[in-house]
Amino acid sequence: MHSLNKLRVGYVRDLLSKTYPNSPAGVPLFGKTILDVGCGGGILAEGLAQLGADVTAVDASEDLISVAEERRKRKGIENLTYLDVLVEDLQEILFQL
């Protein structure tokens, strides 16, 4: 997954940049809000947040969310929120954010 992450992040970046041009240089996803459902260890969510997006990433695995949150803290990424939640409960939680 790590080796594919550059491709996945690049694909989303390019798609959103074409759809919503005029982002500041260096942060092509600035001002975009992204929901990553089934984020696992968070490598895609992390990459998108580093490009400026405000990312909420969810997974039903408490263990994976814990790993992802530790990485987020270690890297000091502030525009990334991890939630340990079932997708069925997601709507209620997102409206509280």
mmCIF file as gemmi writes it, N, C-alpha and C atoms, coordinates in Angstrom:
data_model
loop_
_atom_site.group_PDB
_atom_site.id
_atom_site.type_symbol
_atom_site.label_atom_id
_atom_site.label_alt_id
_atom_site.label_comp_id
_atom_site.label_asym_id
_atom_site.label_entity_id
_atom_site.label_seq_id
_atom_site.pdbx_PDB_ins_code
_atom_site.Cartn_x
_atom_site.Cartn_y
_atom_site.Cartn_z
_atom_site.occupancy
_atom_site.B_iso_or_equiv
_atom_site.pdbx_formal_charge
_atom_site.auth_seq_id
_atom_site.auth_asym_id
_atom_site.pdbx_PDB_model_num
ATOM 1 N N . MET Axp A 1 ? 0.818 -1.193 0 1 0 ? 1 A 1
ATOM 2 C CA . MET Axp A 1 ? 0 0 0 1 0 ? 1 A 1
ATOM 3 C C . MET Axp A 1 ? 0.865 1.262 0 1 0 ? 1 A 1
ATOM 4 N N . HIS Axp A 2 ? 1.953 1.225 0.742 1 0 ? 2 A 1
ATOM 5 C CA . HIS Axp A 2 ? 2.796 2.415 0.792 1 0 ? 2 A 1
ATOM 6 C C . HIS Axp A 2 ? 3.357 2.754 -0.581 1 0 ? 2 A 1
ATOM 7 N N . SER Axp A 3 ? 3.749 1.752 -1.333 1 0 ? 3 A 1
ATOM 8 C CA . SER Axp A 3 ? 4.321 2.015 -2.657 1 0 ? 3 A 1
ATOM 9 C C . SER Axp A 3 ? 3.262 2.522 -3.635 1 0 ? 3 A 1
ATOM 10 N N . LEU Axp A 4 ? 2.022 2.151 -3.432 1 0 ? 4 A 1
ATOM 11 C CA . LEU Axp A 4 ? 0.938 2.627 -4.296 1 0 ? 4 A 1
ATOM 12 C C . LEU Axp A 4 ? 0.398 3.987 -3.861 1 0 ? 4 A 1
ATOM 13 N N . ASN Axp A 5 ? 0.747 4.427 -2.669 1 0 ? 5 A 1
ATOM 14 C CA . ASN Axp A 5 ? 0.14 5.637 -2.131 1 0 ? 5 A 1
ATOM 15 C C . ASN Axp A 5 ? 0.434 6.873 -2.972 1 0 ? 5 A 1
ATOM 16 N N . LYS Axp A 6 ? 1.644 6.999 -3.498 1 0 ? 6 A 1
ATOM 17 C CA . LYS Axp A 6 ? 1.958 8.158 -4.341 1 0 ? 6 A 1
ATOM 18 C C . LYS Axp A 6 ? 1.031 8.205 -5.542 1 0 ? 6 A 1
ATOM 19 N N . LEU Axp A 7 ? 0.737 7.053 -6.113 1 0 ? 7 A 1
ATOM 20 C CA . LEU Axp A 7 ? -0.182 7.002 -7.252 1 0 ? 7 A 1
ATOM 21 C C . LEU Axp A 7 ? -1.598 7.383 -6.84 1 0 ? 7 A 1
ATOM 22 N N . ARG Axp A 8 ? -2.052 6.86 -5.702 1 0 ? 8 A 1
ATOM 23 C CA . ARG Axp A 8 ? -3.419 7.158 -5.24 1 0 ? 8 A 1
ATOM 24 C C . ARG Axp A 8 ? -3.574 8.624 -4.888 1 0 ? 8 A 1
ATOM 25 N N . VAL Axp A 9 ? -2.621 9.165 -4.152 1 0 ? 9 A 1
ATOM 26 C CA . VAL Axp A 9 ? -2.683 10.577 -3.776 1 0 ? 9 A 1
ATOM 27 C C . VAL Axp A 9 ? -2.605 11.453 -5.025 1 0 ? 9 A 1
ATOM 28 N N . GLY Axp A 10 ? -1.706 11.112 -5.93 1 0 ? 10 A 1
ATOM 29 C CA . GLY Axp A 10 ? -1.566 11.876 -7.168 1 0 ? 10 A 1
ATOM 30 C C . GLY Axp A 10 ? -2.827 11.865 -8.004 1 0 ? 10 A 1
ATOM 31 N N . TYR Axp A 11 ? -3.481 10.721 -8.064 1 0 ? 11 A 1
ATOM 32 C CA . TYR Axp A 11 ? -4.726 10.607 -8.827 1 0 ? 11 A 1
ATOM 33 C C . TYR Axp A 11 ? -5.799 11.528 -8.248 1 0 ? 11 A 1
ATOM 34 N N . VAL Axp A 12 ? -6.004 11.466 -6.937 1 0 ? 12 A 1
ATOM 35 C CA . VAL Axp A 12 ? -7.019 12.308 -6.294 1 0 ? 12 A 1
ATOM 36 C C . VAL Axp A 12 ? -6.636 13.781 -6.449 1 0 ? 12 A 1
ATOM 37 N N . ARG Axp A 13 ? -5.367 14.111 -6.225 1 0 ? 13 A 1
ATOM 38 C CA . ARG Axp A 13 ? -4.895 15.491 -6.38 1 0 ? 13 A 1
ATOM 39 C C . ARG Axp A 13 ? -5.179 16.01 -7.78 1 0 ? 13 A 1
ATOM 40 N N . ASP Axp A 14 ? -4.802 15.251 -8.786 1 0 ? 14 A 1
ATOM 41 C CA . ASP Axp A 14 ? -4.988 15.686 -10.172 1 0 ? 14 A 1
ATOM 42 C C . ASP Axp A 14 ? -6.461 15.84 -10.515 1 0 ? 14 A 1
ATOM 43 N N . LEU Axp A 15 ? -7.277 14.907 -10.081 1 0 ? 15 A 1
ATOM 44 C CA . LEU Axp A 15 ? -8.702 14.974 -10.348 1 0 ? 15 A 1
ATOM 45 C C . LEU Axp A 15 ? -9.335 16.203 -9.71 1 0 ? 15 A 1
ATOM 46 N N . LEU Axp A 16 ? -9.024 16.433 -8.437 1 0 ? 16 A 1
ATOM 47 C CA . LEU Axp A 16 ? -9.604 17.587 -7.757 1 0 ? 16 A 1
ATOM 48 C C . LEU Axp A 16 ? -9.036 18.905 -8.283 1 0 ? 16 A 1
ATOM 49 N N . SER Axp A 17 ? -7.764 18.915 -8.649 1 0 ? 17 A 1
ATOM 50 C CA . SER Axp A 17 ? -7.158 20.14 -9.168 1 0 ? 17 A 1
ATOM 51 C C . SER Axp A 17 ? -7.776 20.53 -10.504 1 0 ? 17 A 1
ATOM 52 N N . LYS Axp A 18 ? -8.105 19.552 -11.325 1 0 ? 18 A 1
ATOM 53 C CA . LYS Axp A 18 ? -8.764 19.834 -12.611 1 0 ? 18 A 1
ATOM 54 C C . LYS Axp A 18 ? -10.196 20.289 -12.407 1 0 ? 18 A 1
ATOM 55 N N . THR Axp A 19 ? -10.864 19.671 -11.431 1 0 ? 19 A 1
ATOM 56 C CA . THR Axp A 19 ? -12.258 19.993 -11.171 1 0 ? 19 A 1
ATOM 57 C C . THR Axp A 19 ? -12.394 21.342 -10.469 1 0 ? 19 A 1
ATOM 58 N N . TYR Axp A 20 ? -11.457 21.648 -9.572 1 0 ? 20 A 1
ATOM 59 C CA . TYR Axp A 20 ? -11.488 22.88 -8.791 1 0 ? 20 A 1
ATOM 60 C C . TYR Axp A 20 ? -10.138 23.574 -8.909 1 0 ? 20 A 1
ATOM 61 N N . PRO Axp A 21 ? -9.897 24.279 -10.017 1 0 ? 21 A 1
ATOM 62 C CA . PRO Axp A 21 ? -8.599 24.947 -10.171 1 0 ? 21 A 1
ATOM 63 C C . PRO Axp A 21 ? -8.464 26.138 -9.212 1 0 ? 21 A 1
ATOM 64 N N . ASN Axp A 22 ? -7.353 26.819 -9.281 1 0 ? 22 A 1
ATOM 65 C CA . ASN Axp A 22 ? -7.087 28.042 -8.506 1 0 ? 22 A 1
ATOM 66 C C . ASN Axp A 22 ? -6.711 27.791 -7.058 1 0 ? 22 A 1
ATOM 67 N N . SER Axp A 23 ? -6.16 26.628 -6.741 1 0 ? 23 A 1
ATOM 68 C CA . SER Axp A 23 ? -5.664 26.383 -5.388 1 0 ? 23 A 1
ATOM 69 C C . SER Axp A 23 ? -4.289 27.029 -5.246 1 0 ? 23 A 1
ATOM 70 N N . PRO Axp A 24 ? -3.918 27.426 -4.029 1 0 ? 24 A 1
ATOM 71 C CA . PRO Axp A 24 ? -2.596 28.023 -3.822 1 0 ? 24 A 1
ATOM 72 C C . PRO Axp A 24 ? -1.472 27.057 -4.188 1 0 ? 24 A 1
ATOM 73 N N . ALA Axp A 25 ? -0.38 27.595 -4.662 1 0 ? 25 A 1
ATOM 74 C CA . ALA Axp A 25 ? 0.779 26.763 -5.015 1 0 ? 25 A 1
ATOM 75 C C . ALA Axp A 25 ? 1.282 26.016 -3.787 1 0 ? 25 A 1
ATOM 76 N N . GLY Axp A 26 ? 1.659 24.784 -3.973 1 0 ? 26 A 1
ATOM 77 C CA . GLY Axp A 26 ? 2.204 23.98 -2.884 1 0 ? 26 A 1
ATOM 78 C C . GLY Axp A 26 ? 1.161 23.256 -2.055 1 0 ? 26 A 1
ATOM 79 N N . VAL Axp A 27 ? -0.074 23.694 -2.103 1 0 ? 27 A 1
ATOM 80 C CA . VAL Axp A 27 ? -1.167 23.038 -1.379 1 0 ? 27 A 1
ATOM 81 C C . VAL Axp A 27 ? -2.365 22.905 -2.326 1 0 ? 27 A 1
ATOM 82 N N . PRO Axp A 28 ? -2.253 22.038 -3.32 1 0 ? 28 A 1
ATOM 83 C CA . PRO Axp A 28 ? -3.282 21.968 -4.356 1 0 ? 28 A 1
ATOM 84 C C . PRO Axp A 28 ? -4.664 21.552 -3.861 1 0 ? 28 A 1
ATOM 85 N N . LEU Axp A 29 ? -4.754 20.999 -2.667 1 0 ? 29 A 1
ATOM 86 C CA . LEU Axp A 29 ? -6.058 20.604 -2.144 1 0 ? 29 A 1
ATOM 87 C C . LEU Axp A 29 ? -6.557 21.545 -1.051 1 0 ? 29 A 1
ATOM 88 N N . PHE Axp A 30 ? -5.902 22.699 -0.884 1 0 ? 30 A 1
ATOM 89 C CA . PHE Axp A 30 ? -6.318 23.667 0.137 1 0 ? 30 A 1
ATOM 90 C C . PHE Axp A 30 ? -7.78 24.063 -0.088 1 0 ? 30 A 1
ATOM 91 N N . GLY Axp A 31 ? -8.547 24.044 0.991 1 0 ? 31 A 1
ATOM 92 C CA . GLY Axp A 31 ? -9.95 24.424 0.923 1 0 ? 31 A 1
ATOM 93 C C . GLY Axp A 31 ? -10.881 23.285 0.551 1 0 ? 31 A 1
ATOM 94 N N . LYS Axp A 32 ? -10.326 22.129 0.259 1 0 ? 32 A 1
ATOM 95 C CA . LYS Axp A 32 ? -11.144 20.961 -0.071 1 0 ? 32 A 1
ATOM 96 C C . LYS Axp A 32 ? -11.38 20.154 1.199 1 0 ? 32 A 1
ATOM 97 N N . THR Axp A 33 ? -12.546 19.539 1.293 1 0 ? 33 A 1
ATOM 98 C CA . THR Axp A 33 ? -12.886 18.676 2.417 1 0 ? 33 A 1
ATOM 99 C C . THR Axp A 33 ? -13.06 17.265 1.882 1 0 ? 33 A 1
ATOM 100 N N . ILE Axp A 34 ? -12.358 16.319 2.482 1 0 ? 34 A 1
ATOM 101 C CA . ILE Axp A 34 ? -12.36 14.938 1.996 1 0 ? 34 A 1
ATOM 102 C C . ILE Axp A 34 ? -12.742 13.995 3.125 1 0 ? 34 A 1
ATOM 103 N N . LEU Axp A 35 ? -13.576 13.026 2.804 1 0 ? 35 A 1
ATOM 104 C CA . LEU Axp A 35 ? -13.945 11.951 3.723 1 0 ? 35 A 1
ATOM 105 C C . LEU Axp A 35 ? -13.349 10.66 3.185 1 0 ? 35 A 1
ATOM 106 N N . ASP Axp A 36 ? -12.514 10.016 3.987 1 0 ? 36 A 1
ATOM 107 C CA . ASP Axp A 36 ? -11.895 8.744 3.625 1 0 ? 36 A 1
ATOM 108 C C . ASP Axp A 36 ? -12.552 7.651 4.468 1 0 ? 36 A 1
ATOM 109 N N . VAL Axp A 37 ? -13.432 6.867 3.845 1 0 ? 37 A 1
ATOM 110 C CA . VAL Axp A 37 ? -14.148 5.799 4.549 1 0 ? 37 A 1
ATOM 111 C C . VAL Axp A 37 ? -13.375 4.502 4.372 1 0 ? 37 A 1
ATOM 112 N N . GLY Axp A 38 ? -13.089 3.845 5.48 1 0 ? 38 A 1
ATOM 113 C CA . GLY Axp A 38 ? -12.284 2.622 5.449 1 0 ? 38 A 1
ATOM 114 C C . GLY Axp A 38 ? -10.813 2.965 5.297 1 0 ? 38 A 1
ATOM 115 N N . CYS Axp A 39 ? -10.358 3.921 6.099 1 0 ? 39 A 1
ATOM 116 C CA . CYS Axp A 39 ? -9.015 4.492 5.942 1 0 ? 39 A 1
ATOM 117 C C . CYS Axp A 39 ? -7.886 3.57 6.384 1 0 ? 39 A 1
ATOM 118 N N . GLY Axp A 40 ? -8.199 2.51 7.122 1 0 ? 40 A 1
ATOM 119 C CA . GLY Axp A 40 ? -7.136 1.617 7.593 1 0 ? 40 A 1
ATOM 120 C C . GLY Axp A 40 ? -6.125 2.375 8.428 1 0 ? 40 A 1
ATOM 121 N N . GLY Axp A 41 ? -4.85 2.251 8.091 1 0 ? 41 A 1
ATOM 122 C CA . GLY Axp A 41 ? -3.782 2.92 8.821 1 0 ? 41 A 1
ATOM 123 C C . GLY Axp A 41 ? -3.598 4.382 8.457 1 0 ? 41 A 1
ATOM 124 N N . GLY Axp A 42 ? -4.391 4.883 7.519 1 0 ? 42 A 1
ATOM 125 C CA . GLY Axp A 42 ? -4.423 6.314 7.24 1 0 ? 42 A 1
ATOM 126 C C . GLY Axp A 42 ? -3.43 6.845 6.231 1 0 ? 42 A 1
ATOM 127 N N . ILE Axp A 43 ? -2.783 5.998 5.448 1 0 ? 43 A 1
ATOM 128 C CA . ILE Axp A 43 ? -1.746 6.533 4.57 1 0 ? 43 A 1
ATOM 129 C C . ILE Axp A 43 ? -2.305 7.407 3.45 1 0 ? 43 A 1
ATOM 130 N N . LEU Axp A 44 ? -3.478 7.079 2.912 1 0 ? 44 A 1
ATOM 131 C CA . LEU Axp A 44 ? -4.081 7.941 1.889 1 0 ? 44 A 1
ATOM 132 C C . LEU Axp A 44 ? -4.547 9.247 2.517 1 0 ? 44 A 1
ATOM 133 N N . ALA Axp A 45 ? -5.233 9.164 3.641 1 0 ? 45 A 1
ATOM 134 C CA . ALA Axp A 45 ? -5.732 10.353 4.318 1 0 ? 45 A 1
ATOM 135 C C . ALA Axp A 45 ? -4.591 11.306 4.671 1 0 ? 45 A 1
ATOM 136 N N . GLU Axp A 46 ? -3.499 10.747 5.134 1 0 ? 46 A 1
ATOM 137 C CA . GLU Axp A 46 ? -2.324 11.543 5.497 1 0 ? 46 A 1
ATOM 138 C C . GLU Axp A 46 ? -1.769 12.291 4.28 1 0 ? 46 A 1
ATOM 139 N N . GLY Axp A 47 ? -1.637 11.585 3.176 1 0 ? 47 A 1
ATOM 140 C CA . GLY Axp A 47 ? -1.117 12.211 1.96 1 0 ? 47 A 1
ATOM 141 C C . GLY Axp A 47 ? -2.003 13.333 1.468 1 0 ? 47 A 1
ATOM 142 N N . LEU Axp A 48 ? -3.313 13.148 1.533 1 0 ? 48 A 1
ATOM 143 C CA . LEU Axp A 48 ? -4.244 14.185 1.088 1 0 ? 48 A 1
ATOM 144 C C . LEU Axp A 48 ? -4.218 15.392 2.025 1 0 ? 48 A 1
ATOM 145 N N . ALA Axp A 49 ? -4.094 15.139 3.316 1 0 ? 49 A 1
ATOM 146 C CA . ALA Axp A 49 ? -3.996 16.241 4.28 1 0 ? 49 A 1
ATOM 147 C C . ALA Axp A 49 ? -2.715 17.039 4.068 1 0 ? 49 A 1
ATOM 148 N N . GLN Axp A 50 ? -1.622 16.357 3.735 1 0 ? 50 A 1
ATOM 149 C CA . GLN Axp A 50 ? -0.366 17.053 3.496 1 0 ? 50 A 1
ATOM 150 C C . GLN Axp A 50 ? -0.429 17.946 2.254 1 0 ? 50 A 1
ATOM 151 N N . LEU Axp A 51 ? -1.388 17.687 1.38 1 0 ? 51 A 1
ATOM 152 C CA . LEU Axp A 51 ? -1.588 18.538 0.208 1 0 ? 51 A 1
ATOM 153 C C . LEU Axp A 51 ? -2.585 19.657 0.48 1 0 ? 51 A 1
ATOM 154 N N . GLY Axp A 52 ? -3.011 19.801 1.747 1 0 ? 52 A 1
ATOM 155 C CA . GLY Axp A 52 ? -3.828 20.942 2.141 1 0 ? 52 A 1
ATOM 156 C C . GLY Axp A 52 ? -5.288 20.668 2.408 1 0 ? 52 A 1
ATOM 157 N N . ALA Axp A 53 ? -5.784 19.482 2.099 1 0 ? 53 A 1
ATOM 158 C CA . ALA Axp A 53 ? -7.2 19.174 2.317 1 0 ? 53 A 1
ATOM 159 C C . ALA Axp A 53 ? -7.494 19.009 3.799 1 0 ? 53 A 1
ATOM 160 N N . ASP Axp A 54 ? -8.717 19.329 4.18 1 0 ? 54 A 1
ATOM 161 C CA . ASP Axp A 54 ? -9.215 19.004 5.512 1 0 ? 54 A 1
ATOM 162 C C . ASP Axp A 54 ? -9.818 17.61 5.396 1 0 ? 54 A 1
ATOM 163 N N . VAL Axp A 55 ? -9.212 16.639 6.067 1 0 ? 55 A 1
ATOM 164 C CA . VAL Axp A 55 ? -9.578 15.24 5.885 1 0 ? 55 A 1
ATOM 165 C C . VAL Axp A 55 ? -10.164 14.668 7.168 1 0 ? 55 A 1
ATOM 166 N N . THR Axp A 56 ? -11.3 13.999 7.018 1 0 ? 56 A 1
ATOM 167 C CA . THR Axp A 56 ? -11.855 13.17 8.08 1 0 ? 56 A 1
ATOM 168 C C . THR Axp A 56 ? -11.748 11.737 7.58 1 0 ? 56 A 1
ATOM 169 N N . ALA Axp A 57 ? -11.081 10.888 8.342 1 0 ? 57 A 1
ATOM 170 C CA . ALA Axp A 57 ? -10.848 9.509 7.942 1 0 ? 57 A 1
ATOM 171 C C . ALA Axp A 57 ? -11.45 8.584 8.985 1 0 ? 57 A 1
ATOM 172 N N . VAL Axp A 58 ? -12.223 7.612 8.527 1 0 ? 58 A 1
ATOM 173 C CA . VAL Axp A 58 ? -12.922 6.722 9.451 1 0 ? 58 A 1
ATOM 174 C C . VAL Axp A 58 ? -12.624 5.268 9.133 1 0 ? 58 A 1
ATOM 175 N N . ASP Axp A 59 ? -12.637 4.462 10.182 1 0 ? 59 A 1
ATOM 176 C CA . ASP Axp A 59 ? -12.476 3.022 10.04 1 0 ? 59 A 1
ATOM 177 C C . ASP Axp A 59 ? -13.123 2.359 11.247 1 0 ? 59 A 1
ATOM 178 N N . ALA Axp A 60 ? -13.616 1.156 11.057 1 0 ? 60 A 1
ATOM 179 C CA . ALA Axp A 60 ? -14.259 0.421 12.148 1 0 ? 60 A 1
ATOM 180 C C . ALA Axp A 60 ? -13.252 -0.262 13.061 1 0 ? 60 A 1
ATOM 181 N N . SER Axp A 61 ? -11.985 -0.253 12.684 1 0 ? 61 A 1
ATOM 182 C CA . SER Axp A 61 ? -10.956 -0.918 13.487 1 0 ? 61 A 1
ATOM 183 C C . SER Axp A 61 ? -10.294 0.073 14.439 1 0 ? 61 A 1
ATOM 184 N N . GLU Axp A 62 ? -10.525 -0.128 15.703 1 0 ? 62 A 1
ATOM 185 C CA . GLU Axp A 62 ? -9.919 0.724 16.724 1 0 ? 62 A 1
ATOM 186 C C . GLU Axp A 62 ? -8.395 0.646 16.658 1 0 ? 62 A 1
ATOM 187 N N . ASP Axp A 63 ? -7.865 -0.535 16.398 1 0 ? 63 A 1
ATOM 188 C CA . ASP Axp A 63 ? -6.413 -0.72 16.319 1 0 ? 63 A 1
ATOM 189 C C . ASP Axp A 63 ? -5.809 0.087 15.169 1 0 ? 63 A 1
ATOM 190 N N . LEU Axp A 64 ? -6.437 0.033 14 1 0 ? 64 A 1
ATOM 191 C CA . LEU Axp A 64 ? -5.912 0.785 12.859 1 0 ? 64 A 1
ATOM 192 C C . LEU Axp A 64 ? -6.016 2.293 13.079 1 0 ? 64 A 1
ATOM 193 N N . ILE Axp A 65 ? -7.099 2.732 13.657 1 0 ? 65 A 1
ATOM 194 C CA . ILE Axp A 65 ? -7.252 4.162 13.94 1 0 ? 65 A 1
ATOM 195 C C . ILE Axp A 65 ? -6.189 4.61 14.933 1 0 ? 65 A 1
ATOM 196 N N . SER Axp A 66 ? -5.871 3.776 15.894 1 0 ? 66 A 1
ATOM 197 C CA . SER Axp A 66 ? -4.834 4.093 16.873 1 0 ? 66 A 1
ATOM 198 C C . SER Axp A 66 ? -3.475 4.26 16.19 1 0 ? 66 A 1
ATOM 199 N N . VAL Axp A 67 ? -3.157 3.357 15.283 1 0 ? 67 A 1
ATOM 200 C CA . VAL Axp A 67 ? -1.903 3.452 14.527 1 0 ? 67 A 1
ATOM 201 C C . VAL Axp A 67 ? -1.881 4.737 13.695 1 0 ? 67 A 1
ATOM 202 N N . ALA Axp A 68 ? -2.976 5.002 13.007 1 0 ? 68 A 1
ATOM 203 C CA . ALA Axp A 68 ? -3.056 6.197 12.164 1 0 ? 68 A 1
ATOM 204 C C . ALA Axp A 68 ? -2.939 7.473 12.991 1 0 ? 68 A 1
ATOM 205 N N . GLU Axp A 69 ? -3.577 7.495 14.135 1 0 ? 69 A 1
ATOM 206 C CA . GLU Axp A 69 ? -3.54 8.685 14.998 1 0 ? 69 A 1
ATOM 207 C C . GLU Axp A 69 ? -2.13 8.934 15.528 1 0 ? 69 A 1
ATOM 208 N N . GLU Axp A 70 ? -1.417 7.881 15.868 1 0 ? 70 A 1
ATOM 209 C CA . GLU Axp A 70 ? -0.031 8.045 16.319 1 0 ? 70 A 1
ATOM 210 C C . GLU Axp A 70 ? 0.837 8.65 15.219 1 0 ? 70 A 1
ATOM 211 N N . ARG Axp A 71 ? 0.655 8.178 13.987 1 0 ? 71 A 1
ATOM 212 C CA . ARG Axp A 71 ? 1.41 8.731 12.854 1 0 ? 71 A 1
ATOM 213 C C . ARG Axp A 71 ? 1.067 10.213 12.661 1 0 ? 71 A 1
ATOM 214 N N . ARG Axp A 72 ? -0.232 10.543 12.75 1 0 ? 72 A 1
ATOM 215 C CA . ARG Axp A 72 ? -0.676 11.921 12.574 1 0 ? 72 A 1
ATOM 216 C C . ARG Axp A 72 ? -0.024 12.831 13.619 1 0 ? 72 A 1
ATOM 217 N N . LYS Axp A 73 ? -0.029 12.389 14.861 1 0 ? 73 A 1
ATOM 218 C CA . LYS Axp A 73 ? 0.574 13.175 15.941 1 0 ? 73 A 1
ATOM 219 C C . LYS Axp A 73 ? 2.073 13.34 15.733 1 0 ? 73 A 1
ATOM 220 N N . ARG Axp A 74 ? 2.74 12.245 15.377 1 0 ? 74 A 1
ATOM 221 C CA . ARG Axp A 74 ? 4.186 12.277 15.172 1 0 ? 74 A 1
ATOM 222 C C . ARG Axp A 74 ? 4.568 13.238 14.044 1 0 ? 74 A 1
ATOM 223 N N . LYS Axp A 75 ? 3.742 13.306 13.016 1 0 ? 75 A 1
ATOM 224 C CA . LYS Axp A 75 ? 4.031 14.183 11.879 1 0 ? 75 A 1
ATOM 225 C C . LYS Axp A 75 ? 3.453 15.587 12.056 1 0 ? 75 A 1
ATOM 226 N N . GLY Axp A 76 ? 2.659 15.802 13.086 1 0 ? 76 A 1
ATOM 227 C CA . GLY Axp A 76 ? 2.106 17.126 13.363 1 0 ? 76 A 1
ATOM 228 C C . GLY Axp A 76 ? 1.088 17.592 12.339 1 0 ? 76 A 1
ATOM 229 N N . ILE Axp A 77 ? 0.303 16.678 11.802 1 0 ? 77 A 1
ATOM 230 C CA . ILE Axp A 77 ? -0.708 17.033 10.805 1 0 ? 77 A 1
ATOM 231 C C . ILE Axp A 77 ? -1.981 17.459 11.535 1 0 ? 77 A 1
ATOM 232 N N . GLU Axp A 78 ? -2.33 18.729 11.404 1 0 ? 78 A 1
ATOM 233 C CA . GLU Axp A 78 ? -3.459 19.285 12.154 1 0 ? 78 A 1
ATOM 234 C C . GLU Axp A 78 ? -4.79 19.203 11.405 1 0 ? 78 A 1
ATOM 235 N N . ASN Axp A 79 ? -4.768 19.098 10.105 1 0 ? 79 A 1
ATOM 236 C CA . ASN Axp A 79 ? -5.992 19.131 9.304 1 0 ? 79 A 1
ATOM 237 C C . ASN Axp A 79 ? -6.494 17.729 8.951 1 0 ? 79 A 1
ATOM 238 N N . LEU Axp A 80 ? -6.276 16.801 9.88 1 0 ? 80 A 1
ATOM 239 C CA . LEU Axp A 80 ? -6.658 15.408 9.689 1 0 ? 80 A 1
ATOM 240 C C . LEU Axp A 80 ? -7.281 14.881 10.975 1 0 ? 80 A 1
ATOM 241 N N . THR Axp A 81 ? -8.492 14.356 10.848 1 0 ? 81 A 1
ATOM 242 C CA . THR Axp A 81 ? -9.211 13.81 11.996 1 0 ? 81 A 1
ATOM 243 C C . THR Axp A 81 ? -9.513 12.347 11.736 1 0 ? 81 A 1
ATOM 244 N N . TYR Axp A 82 ? -9.168 11.487 12.688 1 0 ? 82 A 1
ATOM 245 C CA . TYR Axp A 82 ? -9.48 10.071 12.593 1 0 ? 82 A 1
ATOM 246 C C . TYR Axp A 82 ? -10.624 9.735 13.532 1 0 ? 82 A 1
ATOM 247 N N . LEU Axp A 83 ? -11.56 8.911 13.051 1 0 ? 83 A 1
ATOM 248 C CA . LEU Axp A 83 ? -12.685 8.471 13.857 1 0 ? 83 A 1
ATOM 249 C C . LEU Axp A 83 ? -12.81 6.955 13.782 1 0 ? 83 A 1
ATOM 250 N N . ASP Axp A 84 ? -12.939 6.336 14.927 1 0 ? 84 A 1
ATOM 251 C CA . ASP Axp A 84 ? -13.196 4.9 15.032 1 0 ? 84 A 1
ATOM 252 C C . ASP Axp A 84 ? -14.713 4.738 15.05 1 0 ? 84 A 1
ATOM 253 N N . VAL Axp A 85 ? -15.294 4.448 13.889 1 0 ? 85 A 1
ATOM 254 C CA . VAL Axp A 85 ? -16.75 4.432 13.779 1 0 ? 85 A 1
ATOM 255 C C . VAL Axp A 85 ? -17.178 3.476 12.654 1 0 ? 85 A 1
ATOM 256 N N . LEU Axp A 86 ? -18.339 2.904 12.822 1 0 ? 86 A 1
ATOM 257 C CA . LEU Axp A 86 ? -18.947 2.122 11.748 1 0 ? 86 A 1
ATOM 258 C C . LEU Axp A 86 ? -19.552 3.075 10.736 1 0 ? 86 A 1
ATOM 259 N N . VAL Axp A 87 ? -19.505 2.714 9.482 1 0 ? 87 A 1
ATOM 260 C CA . VAL Axp A 87 ? -20.038 3.594 8.445 1 0 ? 87 A 1
ATOM 261 C C . VAL Axp A 87 ? -21.535 3.862 8.668 1 0 ? 87 A 1
ATOM 262 N N . GLU Axp A 88 ? -22.232 2.923 9.269 1 0 ? 88 A 1
ATOM 263 C CA . GLU Axp A 88 ? -23.658 3.098 9.538 1 0 ? 88 A 1
ATOM 264 C C . GLU Axp A 88 ? -23.92 4.247 10.514 1 0 ? 88 A 1
ATOM 265 N N . ASP Axp A 89 ? -22.945 4.547 11.357 1 0 ? 89 A 1
ATOM 266 C CA . ASP Axp A 89 ? -23.099 5.594 12.366 1 0 ? 89 A 1
ATOM 267 C C . ASP Axp A 89 ? -22.458 6.91 11.939 1 0 ? 89 A 1
ATOM 268 N N . LEU Axp A 90 ? -21.941 6.953 10.759 1 0 ? 90 A 1
ATOM 269 C CA . LEU Axp A 90 ? -21.148 8.089 10.308 1 0 ? 90 A 1
ATOM 270 C C . LEU Axp A 90 ? -21.947 9.377 10.171 1 0 ? 90 A 1
ATOM 271 N N . GLN Axp A 91 ? -23.115 9.323 9.622 1 0 ? 91 A 1
ATOM 272 C CA . GLN Axp A 91 ? -23.901 10.54 9.374 1 0 ? 91 A 1
ATOM 273 C C . GLN Axp A 91 ? -24.133 11.327 10.662 1 0 ? 91 A 1
ATOM 274 N N . GLU Axp A 92 ? -24.537 10.648 11.703 1 0 ? 92 A 1
ATOM 275 C CA . GLU Axp A 92 ? -24.806 11.31 12.974 1 0 ? 92 A 1
ATOM 276 C C . GLU Axp A 92 ? -23.544 11.99 13.525 1 0 ? 92 A 1
ATOM 277 N N . ILE Axp A 93 ? -22.423 11.317 13.435 1 0 ? 93 A 1
ATOM 278 C CA . ILE Axp A 93 ? -21.171 11.844 13.971 1 0 ? 93 A 1
ATOM 279 C C . ILE Axp A 93 ? -20.67 13.033 13.147 1 0 ? 93 A 1
ATOM 280 N N . LEU Axp A 94 ? -20.745 12.955 11.826 1 0 ? 94 A 1
ATOM 281 C CA . LEU Axp A 94 ? -20.237 14.046 10.985 1 0 ? 94 A 1
ATOM 282 C C . LEU Axp A 94 ? -21.005 15.341 11.18 1 0 ? 94 A 1
ATOM 283 N N . PHE Axp A 95 ? -22.286 15.26 11.468 1 0 ? 95 A 1
ATOM 284 C CA . PHE Axp A 95 ? -23.043 16.48 11.688 1 0 ? 95 A 1
ATOM 285 C C . PHE Axp A 95 ? -22.683 17.14 13.013 1 0 ? 95 A 1
ATOM 286 N N . GLN Axp A 96 ? -21.986 16.422 13.903 1 0 ? 96 A 1
ATOM 287 C CA . GLN Axp A 96 ? -21.544 16.998 15.167 1 0 ? 96 A 1
ATOM 288 C C . GLN Axp A 96 ? -20.204 17.697 15.041 1 0 ? 96 A 1
ATOM 289 N N . LEU Axp A 97 ? -19.446 17.43 13.965 1 0 ? 97 A 1
ATOM 290 C CA . LEU Axp A 97 ? -18.111 18.028 13.801 1 0 ? 97 A 1
ATOM 291 C C . LEU Axp A 97 ? -18.185 19.485 13.454 1 0 ? 97 A 1
